[in-house]
Amino acid sequence: MKPWPFESDLAQIFLSFCERVPFGIILTDRALQIVHLNGWVREHLAEKDRELEGAPLLHLLDASAEEYVLPRFQDTLQNGTPQTLSTRFHPVVFRLLSQSGAPLPHSVTLLPLYDRDAVSGVLILIQDASERLLSEHDLKREIAKLKTLQQIETSLRTLDFEACLRIIVQEVRRFFEATFVTLLLRQENTLVLVASDGVEKETFAKGEVVVRVGEGISGWVAAHARPALVHDVSQDPRYYNLIPTTRSEMAVPLMVSGECIGVLDVESERLHAFSRQDLDLLELIGGAAATALHNARIHGEVQRWQTYYRAVMDQTGDVIYTVDRDLKLVNANAAWDAFALQNGGERWLSHLLQGRSLLDAFQGAERTKWERICRNLLDGTMKGYREEIPCHAPWKERWLALQANPLYDAGGQINGIIFSTHDITDYTLTARRLQETNRRLELLVQFAFLLNQNLNYEAILGQAVQKLAEIFRVDAVTVLGKHPRDEAYRLLAGYGISEQHRQTYTLTSARAQEVIQSFGATGAVYNLSTPNKTTHWRIYQQEGFEGVLFTALYVKGEVLGAIFLFTRDLARKFTAEEKELLEVIGAQMSLALANALSFREQQILAELDSLTGIYNRRKFFEIAAAELERSARYLRPCALLMMDLDHFKEYNDTFGHQAGDQLLAELAQTFRRSLREFDTLARYGGDEFILLLPETTQDSALRVAERLLRRVREKNAGIPEPHAIPLSLSIGIACFPQHARDLGSLLKCADEALYRAKQNGRDRYEIALHGGENEHAQP
């Protein structure tokens, strides 16, 4: 028998109220038979078409929660004790489903129902707990996804197809801790194994047809182009028993332009080894609301219903209140007063505001706005209103979701408005951080594309530092690095730093190791303007930097350089997620930079003579042709010197070829130190050198020749007795434009002058013939 007169007007008002609240309400009698359930519950029922009123409550209980929950119901019936069931142990009490068809996590409150001071049933309040379950776990998993995807993407830069397949299966198996992973490619109606990890070689032969499309779980995934997650393969009729130890499996289709080209299959020897989130990640590689009290002027029976109504409202954490058609406050729940004391003071307590107009809280345009919204709700032109409102407390950011709906009487007429405000701060901030993570992911993809554009490391770094400043929203970025032969790390690229300070950004190898030992390979340092805080604190003070986030760039265990992100904001603190992100970027940049530096090193080696370290003959002709063209265009002088060592064969025969090679290398560096930076010196062949002197007249060229002759004589003086060999140098000089106007003719003139210097006694220079005269200058 129903414990209340549901045919009464007051009961109908209450039931009308129950149908409009944004949470579930179930009424039972003492035998726990269902008396009534509202629309929210019916909407989320697993069996929507089943008639449950009059049925045992057991029909709705989740089997896993039955043993824990029933004693709580009995306690409420026997002792009249209100109870809240913990979502920590039982997030699902009733068999309710979300809109997506998944089990709906919810919180449950049990309230006793009285009839003449005796407990006659239970009022069950159910709230959607989905938003409460949002946590930092989502953010950490997004970072884990990003990091894993970046590691795989970084590894897959190789152009070796077999290596790419191997990396995929190895990285997927490692991340999911799977027993084995297989990658199958589709060939017409078959799936062919192309890579695996964790599978004995004799189990599958590479290239063997493992399954046909449509057979097994992998075949099903290929046929339907949909992922599959199986917690227990023994219960899935699709499973094709290839490896008897398999207990759980997940597989995703590999899609290209809407077509399934294969399947990535992950299997484990454990039951329930994989979750839906794991399947989501594999695919990448592949509200609570509120109500208000209504009608404060009711007789004794209404007062009893109001007690139940008030208990329901006060159990929620939302602020709920109602106004009548004159927009005067009728009632408010306990959360109203708690909110008022925190944000406005005692003058906003509900008992002091009852009978006052809601519009008294607003002024100007805001009052006009709310007056229009309320009138539209009262006349039925607006079915509901929702708004997210920032409520910034001094100590933290806070967001509230405000919802307003018409409140109907038993006759279906609108007699007021019910308002609720729900705290969505955690949800809003989490969503914002997820949005920021996605933004960084997009920028990171762009960053990866940028690094892979070319092998010119200056171009790479010039754009990379600007992109890093955008990703991390910092004031300045620097990248320090060094070539293999450098002693200290120097500035390779900078963004947001003064030109006058660019040359002072250096770091010794010892200091780099000290920083890593103090703060780790990735770390953050603050208060940079404090004296002696870091090696370069004066520079940081002049730049106005207050904090830095850095990561070392490693290649094969060696510190290649470091990335520094600077902020001038004293309050700016770098988060753990930012540190992890920079670490991922650092690994990516290390590889790109190492490849670019290696490419540049190979270019340099291709241009240099391997013995002397100066330009080779091919590179000399390339530079000389361009320089002579420039001299001709701007009518500027230029000189060419052909140089040959005298008695070098005798030196080789006396001291050996190794000593001869060392002599050539030492003389090349001696010549190089005696010249200007923009002069071009090259080994022409054997013991012969060639020198191009831009912007040089004939008189200046003679002075250079005299200086080089002296350098060789000084070297000759260091040869020990009794093997003194008269080492000397013969030089032929030709000048542009007086001796020749093209490179070939200039070389011929210089070579003829060199021949005359040899003929005329060596240890001298000769100038190319000019006007029929043989001009020469004795050194």
SULUR-V121358 format. One record per residue. N is the residue number from 1. RES is the residue in three letters. PHI is phi in whole degrees, 0 to 359 (none if undefined). Layout:
# SULUR-V121358
((N:RES:PHI) (N:RES:PHI))
This chain:
# SULUR-V121358
((1:MET:none) (2:LYS:292) (3:PRO:280) (4:TRP:226) (5:PRO:280) (6:PHE:290) (7:GLU:278) (8:SER:286) (9:ASP:298) (10:LEU:295) (11:ALA:297) (12:GLN:296) (13:ILE:298) (14:PHE:298) (15:LEU:295) (16:SER:297) (17:PHE:297) (18:CYS:299) (19:GLU:291) (20:ARG:254) (21:VAL:284) (22:PRO:273) (23:PHE:209) (24:GLY:271) (25:ILE:226) (26:ILE:233) (27:LEU:250) (28:THR:233) (29:ASP:267) (30:ARG:292) (31:ALA:275) (32:LEU:57) (33:GLN:269) (34:ILE:288) (35:VAL:266) (36:HIS:202) (37:LEU:222) (38:ASN:273) (39:GLY:298) (40:TRP:300) (41:VAL:292) (42:ARG:300) (43:GLU:294) (44:HIS:257) (45:LEU:294) (46:ALA:292) (47:GLU:241) (48:LYS:292) (49:ASP:273) (50:ARG:277) (51:GLU:276) (52:LEU:251) (53:GLU:294) (54:GLY:94) (55:ALA:274) (56:PRO:297) (57:LEU:298) (58:LEU:305) (59:HIS:298) (60:LEU:263) (61:LEU:288) (62:ASP:287) (63:ALA:301) (64:SER:289) (65:ALA:258) (66:GLU:301) (67:GLU:297) (68:TYR:281) (69:VAL:275) (70:LEU:303) (71:PRO:300) (72:ARG:290) (73:PHE:297) (74:GLN:297) (75:ASP:296) (76:THR:295) (77:LEU:292) (78:GLN:278) (79:ASN:249) (80:GLY:68) (81:THR:266) (82:PRO:294) (83:GLN:218) (84:THR:243) (85:LEU:275) (86:SER:290) (87:THR:284) (88:ARG:293) (89:PHE:267) (90:HIS:225) (91:PRO:294) (92:VAL:233) (93:VAL:259) (94:PHE:255) (95:ARG:279) (96:LEU:244) (97:LEU:238) (98:SER:282) (99:GLN:298) (100:SER:277) (101:GLY:92) (102:ALA:272) (103:PRO:306) (104:LEU:267) (105:PRO:292) (106:HIS:208) (107:SER:257) (108:VAL:230) (109:THR:238) (110:LEU:254) (111:LEU:234) (112:PRO:287) (113:LEU:253) (114:TYR:253) (115:ASP:224) (116:ARG:56) (117:ASP:69) (118:ALA:241) (119:VAL:291) (120:SER:247) (121:GLY:174) (122:VAL:230) (123:LEU:261) (124:ILE:252) (125:LEU:256) (126:ILE:240) (127:GLN:237) (128:ASP:295) (129:ALA:257) (130:SER:300) (131:GLU:294) (132:ARG:293) (133:LEU:277) (134:LEU:292) (135:SER:208) (136:GLU:294) (137:HIS:303) (138:ASP:298) (139:LEU:294) (140:LYS:297) (141:ARG:292) (142:GLU:297) (143:ILE:295) (144:ALA:298) (145:LYS:300) (146:LEU:302) (147:LYS:295) (148:THR:296) (149:LEU:296) (150:GLN:293) (151:GLN:298) (152:ILE:295) (153:GLU:297) (154:THR:295) (155:SER:293) (156:LEU:275) (157:ARG:289) (158:THR:297) (159:LEU:267) (160:ASP:277) (161:PHE:299) (162:GLU:297) (163:ALA:295) (164:CYS:299) (165:LEU:298) (166:ARG:296) (167:ILE:297) (168:ILE:301) (169:VAL:292) (170:GLN:291) (171:GLU:292) (172:VAL:295) (173:ARG:297) (174:ARG:296) (175:PHE:292) (176:PHE:269) (177:GLU:53) (178:ALA:274) (179:THR:289) (180:PHE:203) (181:VAL:227) (182:THR:233) (183:LEU:238) (184:LEU:241) (185:LEU:253) (186:ARG:274) (187:GLN:232) (188:GLU:56) (189:ASN:255) (190:THR:231) (191:LEU:250) (192:VAL:251) (193:LEU:292) (194:VAL:241) (195:ALA:199) (196:SER:205) (197:ASP:216) (198:GLY:93) (199:VAL:256) (200:GLU:300) (201:LYS:302) (202:GLU:284) (203:THR:292) (204:PHE:236) (205:ALA:266) (206:LYS:299) (207:GLY:93) (208:GLU:286) (209:VAL:287) (210:VAL:278) (211:VAL:219) (212:ARG:267) (213:VAL:300) (214:GLY:103) (215:GLU:261) (216:GLY:69) (217:ILE:291) (218:SER:297) (219:GLY:294) (220:TRP:297) (221:VAL:299) (222:ALA:294) (223:ALA:290) (224:HIS:259) (225:ALA:54) (226:ARG:226) (227:PRO:286) (228:ALA:223) (229:LEU:230) (230:VAL:238) (231:HIS:282) (232:ASP:218) (233:VAL:292) (234:SER:293) (235:GLN:261) (236:ASP:250) (237:PRO:295) (238:ARG:285) (239:TYR:294) (240:TYR:250) (241:ASN:284) (242:LEU:266) (243:ILE:237) (244:PRO:299) (245:THR:280) (246:THR:293) (247:ARG:242) (248:SER:221) (249:GLU:205) (250:MET:221) (251:ALA:212) (252:VAL:229) (253:PRO:285) (254:LEU:264) (255:MET:254) (256:VAL:225) (257:SER:52) (258:GLY:79) (259:GLU:245) (260:CYS:279) (261:ILE:257) (262:GLY:174) (263:VAL:220) (264:LEU:255) (265:ASP:244) (266:VAL:237) (267:GLU:229) (268:SER:221) (269:GLU:275) (270:ARG:257) (271:LEU:289) (272:HIS:52) (273:ALA:284) (274:PHE:234) (275:SER:249) (276:ARG:298) (277:GLN:295) (278:ASP:297) (279:LEU:295) (280:ASP:299) (281:LEU:295) (282:LEU:296) (283:GLU:293) (284:LEU:290) (285:ILE:275) (286:GLY:218) (287:GLY:none) (288:ALA:270) (289:ALA:233) (290:ALA:214) (291:THR:226) (292:ALA:224) (293:LEU:286) (294:HIS:227) (295:ASN:66) (296:ALA:282) (297:ARG:258) (298:ILE:234) (299:HIS:279) (300:GLY:304) (301:GLU:293) (302:VAL:297) (303:GLN:299) (304:ARG:295) (305:TRP:295) (306:GLN:294) (307:THR:298) (308:TYR:297) (309:TYR:301) (310:ARG:295) (311:ALA:298) (312:VAL:298) (313:MET:294) (314:ASP:287) (315:GLN:283) (316:THR:274) (317:GLY:270) (318:ASP:276) (319:VAL:274) (320:ILE:233) (321:TYR:206) (322:THR:233) (323:VAL:231) (324:ASP:272) (325:ARG:292) (326:ASP:270) (327:LEU:64) (328:LYS:270) (329:LEU:295) (330:VAL:263) (331:ASN:199) (332:ALA:210) (333:ASN:272) (334:ALA:297) (335:ALA:296) (336:TRP:301) (337:ASP:295) (338:ALA:298) (339:PHE:293) (340:ALA:298) (341:LEU:296) (342:GLN:285) (343:ASN:245) (344:GLY:229) (345:GLY:106) (346:GLU:296) (347:ARG:295) (348:TRP:260) (349:LEU:296) (350:SER:298) (351:HIS:290) (352:LEU:273) (353:LEU:255) (354:GLN:300) (355:GLY:90) (356:ARG:265) (357:SER:286) (358:LEU:302) (359:LEU:290) (360:ASP:296) (361:ALA:279) (362:PHE:236) (363:GLN:221) (364:GLY:59) (365:ALA:296) (366:GLU:293) (367:ARG:295) (368:THR:299) (369:LYS:300) (370:TRP:287) (371:GLU:295) (372:ARG:294) (373:ILE:299) (374:CYS:296) (375:ARG:296) (376:ASN:293) (377:LEU:289) (378:LEU:288) (379:ASP:269) (380:GLY:86) (381:THR:287) (382:MET:239) (383:LYS:279) (384:GLY:183) (385:TYR:217) (386:ARG:222) (387:GLU:209) (388:GLU:263) (389:ILE:240) (390:PRO:286) (391:CYS:228) (392:HIS:276) (393:ALA:280) (394:PRO:300) (395:TRP:259) (396:LYS:198) (397:GLU:276) (398:ARG:220) (399:TRP:231) (400:LEU:237) (401:ALA:258) (402:LEU:260) (403:GLN:230) (404:ALA:229) (405:ASN:221) (406:PRO:298) (407:LEU:249) (408:TYR:257) (409:ASP:269) (410:ALA:297) (411:GLY:272) (412:GLY:83) (413:GLN:267) (414:ILE:283) (415:ASN:240) (416:GLY:172) (417:ILE:227) (418:ILE:252) (419:PHE:246) (420:SER:217) (421:THR:235) (422:HIS:243) (423:ASP:286) (424:ILE:244) (425:THR:301) (426:ASP:300) (427:TYR:297) (428:THR:296) (429:LEU:293) (430:THR:296) (431:ALA:298) (432:ARG:296) (433:ARG:291) (434:LEU:295) (435:GLN:297) (436:GLU:295) (437:THR:297) (438:ASN:296) (439:ARG:299) (440:ARG:292) (441:LEU:298) (442:GLU:298) (443:LEU:295) (444:LEU:292) (445:VAL:297) (446:GLN:298) (447:PHE:296) (448:ALA:298) (449:PHE:298) (450:LEU:299) (451:LEU:293) (452:ASN:267) (453:GLN:291) (454:ASN:204) (455:LEU:254) (456:ASN:274) (457:TYR:291) (458:GLU:296) (459:ALA:293) (460:ILE:301) (461:LEU:290) (462:GLY:301) (463:GLN:277) (464:ALA:295) (465:VAL:294) (466:GLN:292) (467:LYS:294) (468:LEU:295) (469:ALA:298) (470:GLU:288) (471:ILE:296) (472:PHE:263) (473:ARG:54) (474:VAL:244) (475:ASP:275) (476:ALA:208) (477:VAL:223) (478:THR:229) (479:VAL:236) (480:LEU:258) (481:GLY:196) (482:LYS:211) (483:HIS:280) (484:PRO:306) (485:ARG:266) (486:ASP:281) (487:GLU:270) (488:ALA:235) (489:TYR:277) (490:ARG:238) (491:LEU:289) (492:LEU:268) (493:ALA:199) (494:GLY:212) (495:TYR:222) (496:GLY:82) (497:ILE:245) (498:SER:289) (499:GLU:300) (500:GLN:293) (501:HIS:256) (502:ARG:299) (503:GLN:286) (504:THR:268) (505:TYR:277) (506:THR:227) (507:LEU:210) (508:THR:286) (509:SER:297) (510:ALA:296) (511:ARG:293) (512:ALA:299) (513:GLN:295) (514:GLU:295) (515:VAL:296) (516:ILE:297) (517:GLN:294) (518:SER:281) (519:PHE:240) (520:GLY:91) (521:ALA:293) (522:THR:229) (523:GLY:195) (524:ALA:230) (525:VAL:230) (526:TYR:238) (527:ASN:57) (528:LEU:295) (529:SER:283) (530:THR:290) (531:PRO:305) (532:ASN:65) (533:LYS:293) (534:THR:222) (535:THR:302) (536:HIS:251) (537:TRP:299) (538:ARG:294) (539:ILE:296) (540:TYR:297) (541:GLN:294) (542:GLN:293) (543:GLU:281) (544:GLY:83) (545:PHE:281) (546:GLU:243) (547:GLY:216) (548:VAL:216) (549:LEU:246) (550:PHE:223) (551:THR:213) (552:ALA:281) (553:LEU:257) (554:TYR:250) (555:VAL:222) (556:LYS:54) (557:GLY:81) (558:GLU:256) (559:VAL:286) (560:LEU:276) (561:GLY:170) (562:ALA:201) (563:ILE:253) (564:PHE:237) (565:LEU:247) (566:PHE:252) (567:THR:231) (568:ARG:263) (569:ASP:274) (570:LEU:299) (571:ALA:275) (572:ARG:286) (573:LYS:238) (574:PHE:280) (575:THR:275) (576:ALA:298) (577:GLU:295) (578:GLU:295) (579:LYS:296) (580:GLU:296) (581:LEU:297) (582:LEU:295) (583:GLU:297) (584:VAL:296) (585:ILE:297) (586:GLY:300) (587:ALA:297) (588:GLN:294) (589:MET:291) (590:SER:304) (591:LEU:295) (592:ALA:296) (593:LEU:291) (594:ALA:298) (595:ASN:296) (596:ALA:293) (597:LEU:294) (598:SER:296) (599:PHE:297) (600:ARG:294) (601:GLU:298) (602:GLN:294) (603:GLN:297) (604:ILE:296) (605:LEU:297) (606:ALA:290) (607:GLU:262) (608:LEU:254) (609:ASP:284) (610:SER:294) (611:LEU:276) (612:THR:262) (613:GLY:80) (614:ILE:261) (615:TYR:302) (616:ASN:272) (617:ARG:296) (618:ARG:298) (619:LYS:293) (620:PHE:298) (621:PHE:296) (622:GLU:296) (623:ILE:289) (624:ALA:297) (625:ALA:298) (626:ALA:292) (627:GLU:291) (628:LEU:291) (629:GLU:297) (630:ARG:295) (631:SER:298) (632:ALA:291) (633:ARG:293) (634:TYR:257) (635:LEU:56) (636:ARG:249) (637:PRO:286) (638:CYS:202) (639:ALA:231) (640:LEU:235) (641:LEU:241) (642:MET:258) (643:MET:232) (644:ASP:221) (645:LEU:289) (646:ASP:271) (647:HIS:65) (648:PHE:289) (649:LYS:296) (650:GLU:296) (651:TYR:295) (652:ASN:297) (653:ASP:294) (654:THR:279) (655:PHE:253) (656:GLY:98) (657:HIS:293) (658:GLN:295) (659:ALA:295) (660:GLY:296) (661:ASP:297) (662:GLN:296) (663:LEU:297) (664:LEU:299) (665:ALA:295) (666:GLU:293) (667:LEU:295) (668:ALA:301) (669:GLN:290) (670:THR:298) (671:PHE:301) (672:ARG:300) (673:ARG:289) (674:SER:269) (675:LEU:243) (676:ARG:283) (677:GLU:296) (678:PHE:266) (679:ASP:285) (680:THR:248) (681:LEU:249) (682:ALA:215) (683:ARG:272) (684:TYR:276) (685:GLY:152) (686:GLY:58) (687:ASP:256) (688:GLU:252) (689:PHE:240) (690:ILE:225) (691:LEU:224) (692:LEU:248) (693:LEU:242) (694:PRO:293) (695:GLU:53) (696:THR:230) (697:THR:277) (698:GLN:296) (699:ASP:298) (700:SER:293) (701:ALA:296) (702:LEU:296) (703:ARG:293) (704:VAL:296) (705:ALA:298) (706:GLU:298) (707:ARG:295) (708:LEU:290) (709:LEU:299) (710:ARG:294) (711:ARG:298) (712:VAL:288) (713:ARG:298) (714:GLU:296) (715:LYS:292) (716:ASN:297) (717:ALA:293) (718:GLY:273) (719:ILE:282) (720:PRO:290) (721:GLU:287) (722:PRO:268) (723:HIS:260) (724:ALA:300) (725:ILE:240) (726:PRO:287) (727:LEU:295) (728:SER:205) (729:LEU:229) (730:SER:248) (731:ILE:229) (732:GLY:247) (733:ILE:241) (734:ALA:227) (735:CYS:239) (736:PHE:257) (737:PRO:255) (738:GLN:292) (739:HIS:263) (740:ALA:197) (741:ARG:240) (742:ASP:220) (743:LEU:294) (744:GLY:299) (745:SER:293) (746:LEU:297) (747:LEU:298) (748:LYS:295) (749:CYS:297) (750:ALA:295) (751:ASP:293) (752:GLU:295) (753:ALA:295) (754:LEU:298) (755:TYR:298) (756:ARG:293) (757:ALA:298) (758:LYS:294) (759:GLN:293) (760:ASN:268) (761:GLY:116) (762:ARG:65) (763:ASP:51) (764:ARG:197) (765:TYR:235) (766:GLU:229) (767:ILE:258) (768:ALA:304) (769:LEU:301) (770:HIS:215) (771:GLY:66) (772:GLY:83) (773:GLU:253) (774:ASN:259) (775:GLU:272) (776:HIS:216) (777:ALA:234) (778:GLN:286) (779:PRO:288))
